[in-house]
């Protein structure tokens, strides 16, 4: 690890030996191998890397948790937390206590109506919802950072009335970050941006069970970071049929030399993401997704429909490509859903998708909040590559 000083020199800050899942290690090796270099990128200092170190170009940013800085300028007991794609390497500098948690000690943490039951079927309270979001924050926050957030609030629980909220509440604390985004109907909407745990807890305390985000960052709203295919089954079709369509899409992407990743919607269907590089645009992703959805529909007319017309959807899977639009949002990975049970939009491996198709059991891809926390503890963030992987999308014909 290294940090930059104000002159732009990179100083060695120690090495991390804990906090990695097997998936994290595989992903870091894949990303670091092409960045290998011969010499050290660090300036001389009181401590240095071990003689056996393999050096790489300083192009990746990671988040670590540590106890303190040593007198020699190293991190004491650092543990790996996540890749950070929202920061540039040269912005990584040694932080003072004023810059970090100690600067936020005055943030109010007053929580209200903690015993209110939000999921009556299982008795899940607001306190437990906040506990879930706090526990999953180390992986969830990387997918929320720098994104204008739309929430769906359930002040009386999932059986009560709900409403979508784009505008950040006027009663928000002063420390909640907002970003102004041009709107189709109004000049500008000030959205909440969840960059840290305190803001996430504040949002959860509003009974904002569902978190919906766009495909682009607030800092570059015209550039989607992925193309998404939302697979929605029309009864009597289920997520099992969605698995068949998802695997058709994945096979197509492989032929195009693209990696893709799946997550459950947390409700009835599946969503397939193809990570993109920084040169992508919404017109490009909309053309590509629309063309591919129509292509799959022509190949599998008894299974797939690409048009929203409800009369066409009975027993078929809708490939909803319309999410690839600057004005649309998709439920964020690790977000709760307002179903009878506290299910979560959960990243899944392609082996799990195929296993569900083979078994025909739709319940095998339904995960409640406690199961999601166990999966994260065991395998890390299976959706991390969606933020880190840079791919170029072919032009649609």
N, C-alpha and C positions, 0 to 999 in steps of 0.2 A: 504494500500500500504506500501511497505517497500523497502529499499535500503541497499546494503551491503557495509561495509567498507573494507579496505585493509586487515584486520585481519580475515575477513569472518563472522563478526557479523552482524545480520540483525537489522536495525533500523526502527522504525515506521516513516512513512512519510505522514500520513494523509489518508483521505478517499475521494472517488470520488462520487459525487451525480448527475452529469449531463453528457450528451453526449451519453446516451444509447438509442438505439432503443428497441422495444419490443423483436425483434429477438436477439439482443445482450444480454439482460437480461436472456432470456430463455437459450441461449447457455452457458452463464457464470454459471448459476445455475446448468446446467447439468454437466459441467466440474468440478465445485468446490465441489459439494455434496460428491463425493467419496473421496475427499481430507480432509474432516473434521477431526479436531484433538481436543483434550481436552484443552491443554494449549496454551499460547501465544508463537509464535516463535520469538518474538522481545526481544532484550535486553532492560534493563531499560534505560530510557532517560528522557529528560525534558518534553516530551509529550508522551502520550500513547493512545492506542485504547480505545473506550468507554466500559463501564462495560458490555453492552449488546452485545458486538461483538461476532460473531461466527468465530472461528479460523480455518484455513486450512493449510495444508502443503504448503510451499512457492514454488510451482512447476509451476505456470503459470506466464508468462511475459506479461504485457500490456503496450501499449503506451498511454500516456496522454499528454494533452496540458495544461500549467499552466502559471500564470503570473510571479511568482518569488518564491524563497525560503524564508520562514520566518526566523527570528532570532533563533527560536527554532528547525529549521530543518524540517519544514513541507512544503508541496506544497500549494501555495495560489491559490484558485479558479481552481482546476484541473478539466478537462473534459476528459472523456473517448474517445479514438480514435479507438483503435484496439487491438486485440490479436497479440502478436509477437511470432511466432514459430521459428524464425531464431536466437533467443538469448537464452542463458542459464540463469537461475535465478541468479546464482552467478556472472554473468557478469554485473548485474544491479547495478551500483554505482552512487553516486551523481556526476553529470557532472558539470564542471566549464564552464563559458561562452566560454572559448577557445575551449571546446569540441563540442559546439553546434553551433547555427546559427551564433554567432558573429565570429566564426572561418572561416565562409564561406562568409563573407561580401565582400571579395576581389574576389569572383568568378565572372567572366564576365557574364553579362546577355544581351549581344548585340544580338538582334534578327534581322533577315534579311527578306526582301520581305514580310512584314506582310500583305500587301493588295493582295497578289497573291491568285487567286481563285483556290482552290483545288477540290471543288465539284461544277462544273459548273451548274448542274441541279438545285441547290438551292442557288448558289452564296456564299457558305461557304468558307471563307478565311483561310489562314494559321494562322492568329491571332486568329480566332475563334477555330481552331483546338488546338492551344496551350492553349487557355482559357479552353477548355473542359478538356484536360489532366491535367491542373493545378487544376481544380475543383474536378475531380474524383480521384486525387492523394491519398487522405487519405485512400481510399479502394483499389485502384489499386496497390500502392507501395508494399503492403504486399504480393501481388502475383508475383511481379517482383523481389523482394529482393533476392540477392544471386543466381540469375539464369542467365546463359549465354543467352544473348538476340540476336535473329535474327530479323531484321526489313525488311519490304518491303517498299521501298521508292518510292514516286511519285513526283519527282521534278516539273513536269508539270501538276500535278493534276491527278485525276482518269481517265481522258480520254487520258492521255499521256502514254509514255513508263514508265515502272516500273522495279525495280530490287530488288532481295533479297540481303541482305548484312549481312554476318556473322562476318567478320573481323571488329573490331572497326576501324573507319577511322583514318588514320595516322595524320590528322590535329586536332584530338580531344584535348581538354584542358588537362592540366596536372592533374587536379583534378578528371577526369573521371576514375572510377575504371574499370579495365579489368581483365579477368581471362583466362589463357591459357588452352585450351581443346584439347586433342588428336583428330586427324581427320582421317577419312578413307583414304583420298587422300593426305593430307599434314600432316607433323609431328605434328604441333600444330597450332591452330587458337586462336588468342586473341580476345575474345568476350567482348563487352560492358556489364557491369552489372549496372542496374539502381536501386540504393539503396536510392535515395533521389530525392526531387523535382527538384533541379537544373539540375541533369542529365536527368531527364524526359523531362524537358523543352528543354534542348539542343538537345535531340533526336527528339522531335517534330519539332523543328526548322529546322531539316534536311528533313522535309516533310516525315518522317517515320510514315506513317499513321497506318500501321499494326505492332503489336508487337507479336512476336511468341517466346514461351519459351519451354524448355524441362520439363519433369515431375520430374526431380531431381534437387537438389541444386548444385551449384558450389562446395560447401564444401563436398559433398558426391555424386558424379556423378553416382555411381553404384547403388544407392538406390532410386527408384522412389517413390514419395510421394502419388501416386494415380495410378489406372488403368483407362484408358479412352476408351470409345467407341464412335467413330465419326460416326454419322448417316447422310448419304448423299443420298438425294432422286434423283432417275433417272426419268426425266419427262416421263409421266405427273404427277408422284407422287410429292408431296410437303411436306412441314414441317408437315402437318396434318398426313400423313402416318408415318413420323418420330416419331410423338407423340405416335402412336400406338405401334411402336417397342420399344420406350423408356419405356413405361409403362410395356411392357412384360419383359424388362430387370429389371426394378425396382421391379416387383413382384418376379422375380427369386432371386434377391439380398435379399429381405426381407425373403424369405424362407431359405436363407443361413445365416441369422442373420446379414446382412450388410446394412448399410445406403448408399444411393447414392444421387447424386445431379446433376441437369440438368442446362445447359446453352445453349442459342442459339449460333450458329456459327457466327451470324451476317450477314450471307449470305443466304444460302438455308436450312440448316439443324440444327440438335441438337447434343449436345455432353453430354454424361453421364459419370460422374466421381464417382469412388469409392475410398474414402480416405484410405490410408494404413499406417501401422506402419513402424518403422525404419528397420525391418528385411526383408522387401520385396526386391526382385531382379527382374531385367528385364527378365531373362529367365522364372521366375515364372509368371510374369504378362503376358508375351507373350503367354505362354502355356494356361493360364486360359482364356484370352480374345479370343484366336483363337478357343479353344474348345467350349466356350459358343456361339460365333457367329455361328459356324457350327451347334450347337444344335438348336438354334433358326431358322436357315435356314431350317433344316429338319422338324421342327414343323410347319413353316409358309412358304412353298416354293413359294407361290404366292405373298408373301409380302417382303421377305427378301432374300438378296444374301450376301455371305461372301467373295466372290472373286472379285478382282478388274476388271476382264474382262468386258469391256464396253458393249459388245454385250449382256451380261446377265442382265443388269441393268435397261432396259426400264420398267418404271412403278413400280419399286421395290426400296427398301431402302437398300443401302449398309451399312453393319456394318463393318466399317473400324477399325480393331483391330491392324493394323500394326503400329499405333502411339506409341505403347508400346515398344519402342526401344530407346536405349541411343543416337542414331544419329537423331532421329526425334523430331520435335517441333509441338506444337499445338497453335493456336491463343490464346493469353492470355485473360482471362476474363476482360471485360471493354475496350478491344482494339477496336478502330474504324476498319471498313472494307472499302475497296476501291470499294464500290458499287456506283450506281448513286446517292443514297441518303446516308447521313452519319449515317449508321446503326452501331450498336455496339454489340459485343458478350456479351450477357446479361444473368446473372443468373435468373432462373425462378423457381417457386415453382411447386411441382407436381400437385397441384390443378389447376394451370394455364395450365399445359400440358394436363390434362384431359379435362379442359374446351375447349381448342382448338380442341381436338379430337371430343368432343361432338358437337361443333358448326360447324366444318368443315371450319373455317375461317383461312387461313394461315396468314393473316395480323395481327391477334391478338397476334402473337409472333414475331413481327418485331418492334424493338425499335430503335429510333434515339437518338442521343447524349443528347438532352435536356430532353427526357422522361427518360433516364437512370439516369440523375442527380436527377430528381424528385423521382424516385424509391429509390435511395440510401438515399436521405434525409428522406424519409418516412419509409423505412424498414431496412436501414443499408446494410451491405454486406451479401447477402444471400449465398455467396460462401465461407464465412469465415470458416465453418466447414471442408471444403476440406483441409485446412492447419492444423487444430487443432485436428481433429478426428483420433484416432489411431485404426486401425482394422487389423485383420489378414486374409489374403486371403486363402481360402481352396485350397488344391492341386488339379490341374486338372487331370482327369483320362485319 
